[in-house]
Amino acid sequence: MDPLLVTPTPLEPAPRLSAALGLEPDQIWLKRDDLAGIGGGGNKLRKLEVALAEARAAGADVLVTTGAAQSNHARLTAAVAARAGLDAVLVLAGEEPADRRGNLLLDDLLGARIVWAGDVADAGYAAGLGARADEVVAELRQAGRTPHLVPYGGTSPATAQGYVTAAEELEEQLPDLAHVVVAVGSGGTMAGLVRRLGPTKVLGVDTGALPDPRASVGDLLEQMGRGLEPAALRLDHDHVGEGYEAMVPTVREAVELVARTEGVLLDLTYVGRAAAGLVGAVRAGLIRPGARTVLMHTGGLPGLFGHPDLA
Ligand SMILES: Cc1ncc(COP(=O)(O)O)c(C=O)c1O
């Protein structure tokens, strides 16, 4: 497998954030999956290592994937394709915007071709994008190319293994770990963590990307050989607000808190929501003084510069 990020990624203490939440200084830690790796870094690289190995095994010369206009996964797929000497086609929801900001700007720099899928909400977001991606794959095949379709969010039972490895790193880095808080998009990151750590240590914070994250993460776990009652999964739906792209006051507050206590920057779509979930869990007494807690910094900062409410 081509290594796309340097592991183990750092685990940093967040003493001023801990204190601001009334916890002991060595209680909250940041797992910096945003720091290491190509294309700006982020959780998707752990999954894309597996996806790239699959593409190479299939003799692919072009990676095709899907996502929202500001998809971090699409941007990192473009970076991985560039690094591997492959082409990238990104099938993105919506219409082409007047200006290319945030991840879209980086997609361009990385040389990806973008196909705008239009309004896919009616077909169900991921399914609508998937149908358009299938057409793109068929067109590429007809043109004599060998495309490899990387699934929505980079998530499959095989690629989610990348987060089983991340959980093993955490166990080494913080043996008395009590909670890991992670944003849930396509669900692969949470599924990998739960596969290794079990359901009680992992708190997934819903971003609104999936209609039923509990069922999706449950399905993934089943296919990864760890079937469990989906009700056992810990999921927080309190920070979805008006939906995936919305600015949510609790998220904005958590992003400011982490920035102003630790100097660490989070996006408003993913890691900001995870941070809001962590703050909410502390305030609700679910994370108690003494319990060591990791916030997964899964990357995504470019999305901040493309957020519709920050224009
Ligand atoms: C920055 C960031 N964090 C977390 C996630 C969620 O990961 P997953 O799709 O595996 O649930 C994503 C997904 O797009 C992401 O871009």
Ligand as a Chemical Component Dictionary entry (heavy atoms), coordinates in Angstrom:
data_LIG
# 
_chem_comp.id                   LIG 
_chem_comp.type                 NON-POLYMER 
_chem_comp.pdbx_formal_charge   0 
_chem_comp.three_letter_code    LIG 
# 
loop_
_chem_comp_atom.comp_id 
_chem_comp_atom.atom_id 
_chem_comp_atom.alt_atom_id 
_chem_comp_atom.type_symbol 
_chem_comp_atom.charge 
_chem_comp_atom.model_Cartn_x 
_chem_comp_atom.model_Cartn_y 
_chem_comp_atom.model_Cartn_z 
_chem_comp_atom.pdbx_ordinal 
LIG C1 C1 C 0 -13.019 16.756 7.829 1  
LIG C2 C2 C 0 -13.897 15.568 7.925 2  
LIG N1 N1 N 0 -14.079 14.999 9.137 3  
LIG C3 C3 C 0 -14.875 13.925 9.306 4  
LIG C4 C4 C 0 -15.544 13.369 8.223 5  
LIG C5 C5 C 0 -16.442 12.200 8.465 6  
LIG O1 O1 O 0 -15.845 11.022 8.032 7  
LIG P1 P1 P 0 -16.751 9.814  7.542 8  
LIG O2 O2 O 0 -17.221 10.162 6.151 9  
LIG O3 O3 O 0 -15.838 8.654  7.563 10 
LIG O4 O4 O 0 -17.890 9.695  8.464 11 
LIG C6 C6 C 0 -15.384 13.921 6.948 12 
LIG C7 C7 C 0 -16.135 13.357 5.804 13 
LIG O5 O5 O 0 -16.274 13.930 4.772 14 
LIG C8 C8 C 0 -14.532 15.036 6.791 15 
LIG O6 O6 O 0 -14.343 15.599 5.590 16 
# 
loop_
_chem_comp_bond.comp_id 
_chem_comp_bond.atom_id_1 
_chem_comp_bond.atom_id_2 
_chem_comp_bond.value_order 
_chem_comp_bond.pdbx_ordinal 
LIG C1 C2 SING 1  
LIG C2 N1 SING 2  
LIG C2 C8 DOUB 3  
LIG N1 C3 DOUB 4  
LIG C3 C4 SING 5  
LIG C4 C5 SING 6  
LIG C4 C6 DOUB 7  
LIG C5 O1 SING 8  
LIG O1 P1 SING 9  
LIG P1 O2 DOUB 10 
LIG P1 O3 SING 11 
LIG P1 O4 SING 12 
LIG C6 C7 SING 13 
LIG C6 C8 SING 14 
LIG C7 O5 DOUB 15 
LIG C8 O6 SING 16 
# 
